[in-house]
Amino acid sequence: MSEQPDLSHITPEQFAQLVAGADDELIVRTVRETGTRATLDRIFEGMGERFVPERAAGVDARVQFSVTDRGEEHPYALTIRDGTCQVERGPVEDPRVTLTTDLLSFVKLTAGKS
């Protein structure tokens, strides 16, 4: 992460590799310099791209994520239904589960560093 890449335009694999080699301070600084919202948009977009319908057979769920940074909440939701995965920015009604975490923990989790 020493070159300060634009995290909003990299692949999930590139993202995981960058996070794996960085310390916590560098991860947070890079995300904020790219833009927290742009980075989270890309992370959730990547979740949708990597969705494997066969692994979700029979699943009907809506998961709300609430990622916080500097006191600001960034809500996103994944809706898995009928072999599809829809990603939405913002809060949704009646999620099956809500996961709330801070920015650093979320980034590390999605990059496989936690």
TORNU-955049 format. One record per residue (C-alpha): x, y, z. Coordinates in steps of 0.25 Angstrom, whole numbers, plus 5000, padded with zeros to 4 digits. Layout:
XYZ
...
END
This chain:
500050005000
501250094999
500850154986
499450194991
498650124981
497250164977
496550054985
495250084977
495750024965
496549894968
496149754968
495749674981
497049594979
497949724978
497149784990
497449664999
498949654995
499049804998
498449795012
499249675015
500549745014
500049875021
500049915036
498649965042
499050115041
499450105026
498150025023
497250135029
498050255023
497950185009
496450165010
496150305015
497050365004
496350284993
495050315000
494350225010
493050225002
493750194989
494550084996
493350025002
492550034989
493649944983
493749844994
492249824993
492249824978
493349714979
492449634988
491349634978
492349594967
492849484974
491549424978
491349274975
489949244973
490149094975
490649114989
489349194993
488349104988
487049114996
487549245003
486649355005
487349465014
487649605015
488849645023
489049795027
490549845029
490849965037
492250005036
492650125044
493850225042
494050355050
492650345056
492050335042
491150215039
491250145025
490150055023
490049945012
489249825010
489349695003
488049624999
488149474995
486949414988
486649324976
488149304973
488449454972
489149544981
488749694981
489649794987
489049924992
489650054999
488750095011
487950035022
486849935018
485649885025
485549755032
486949705031
487149555036
488449605043
489149735045
490649735046
491349865052
492749885051
493849995050
494550025037
495849955040
495249825045
494349815033
495449845023
496349745029
495249635030
494849655015
496249645011
496449515019
497449585029
496649555042
END
